[in-house]
Amino acid sequence: MAWVWLIIAGLLEIGWAVGLKATDGWTRLVPSLLTAFCMVLSLFVLSRVLKTLPISLAYPVWVGIGSVGVALVGMGWMGESCSPFKLFCLCLIVAGIVGLKMASPS
């Protein structure tokens, strides 16, 4: 169950990272409140996951989900450039996350 919560925390991280752009420097109330909510909830969920999973695994997975997710959202919905090399680099991040999971004790 900790893995499900870790994925949820990672998705919330994508939410707040993308939300930062929508806040327009924290000058727009509703996007700012939603972004702050996602930030707090993401960190809270991550802190609960850390009771079960080691930090050397949970934190990089959380960051990786956020990094890859934000990059994909930027390229897919925000008109940012997409190249085969960028996609390859994102695959390297995913491979690193999978490698950490495989290297961790069950």
C-alpha positions in Angstrom: 0.0 0.0 0.0 2.9 2.3 0.6 3.7 2.2 -3.1 0.2 3.3 -4.0 0.6 6.3 -1.6 4.0 7.1 -3.0 2.6 7.3 -6.5 -0.2 9.5 -5.3 2.4 11.8 -3.6 4.3 11.9 -6.9 1.1 12.8 -8.8 0.4 15.6 -6.3 4.0 16.8 -6.9 3.2 17.1 -10.6 0.1 19.0 -9.7 1.9 21.6 -7.6 4.8 21.9 -9.9 2.5 22.6 -12.9 0.3 24.7 -10.7 3.3 27.0 -9.9 3.1 28.3 -13.5 -0.6 28.9 -13.2 -0.2 31.0 -10.0 1.5 33.7 -12.1 4.0 34.4 -9.3 1.4 33.7 -6.6 -0.7 36.6 -7.8 -3.8 34.5 -8.8 -5.8 33.3 -5.8 -7.4 30.1 -6.9 -4.4 28.6 -8.6 -2.2 29.6 -5.7 -4.6 27.9 -3.2 -4.7 24.7 -5.3 -1.0 24.7 -5.7 -0.4 25.2 -2.0 -2.9 22.4 -1.2 -1.1 20.0 -3.5 2.3 21.0 -2.0 1.2 20.3 1.5 -0.7 17.1 0.7 2.2 15.8 -1.4 4.7 16.3 1.4 2.3 14.9 4.0 1.7 11.7 2.0 5.4 11.4 1.4 6.1 11.7 5.1 3.6 8.9 5.8 5.2 6.7 3.1 8.6 7.2 4.8 7.3 5.3 7.8 7.3 2.2 5.6 9.8 2.7 2.7 13.4 3.7 3.1 14.1 7.3 2.2 16.9 6.2 -0.2 14.1 4.7 -2.3 11.0 6.7 -1.6 12.4 10.2 -2.1 14.1 9.5 -5.5 10.9 7.8 -6.7 8.8 10.8 -5.6 11.2 13.2 -7.3 11.3 11.0 -10.4 7.6 10.8 -10.8 7.4 14.5 -10.4 10.2 15.3 -12.8 9.1 12.9 -15.6 5.5 13.9 -15.1 6.1 17.6 -15.3 8.3 17.2 -18.3 5.6 15.2 -20.1 2.9 17.7 -19.1 5.0 20.5 -20.4 5.7 18.8 -23.7 2.2 17.4 -24.1 -0.1 20.3 -23.0 2.0 23.4 -22.6 3.6 23.6 -26.0 7.2 22.9 -24.8 9.6 21.4 -27.2 9.8 17.6 -27.5 12.7 15.8 -29.0 13.9 12.2 -29.1 16.8 13.1 -26.9 14.5 14.6 -24.3 12.4 11.5 -24.3 15.5 9.3 -24.1 16.7 11.3 -21.0 13.3 10.9 -19.4 13.6 7.1 -20.0 16.9 7.2 -18.2 15.2 8.8 -15.2 12.6 6.0 -15.3 15.3 3.4 -15.6 17.1 4.9 -12.6 13.9 4.6 -10.5 13.3 1.0 -11.6 17.0 0.3 -10.8 16.6 1.7 -7.3 13.5 -0.5 -6.7 15.3 -3.6 -8.0 18.3 -2.9 -5.8 16.3 -2.4 -2.6 15.5 -5.3 -0.3 11.9 -6.5 -0.6 
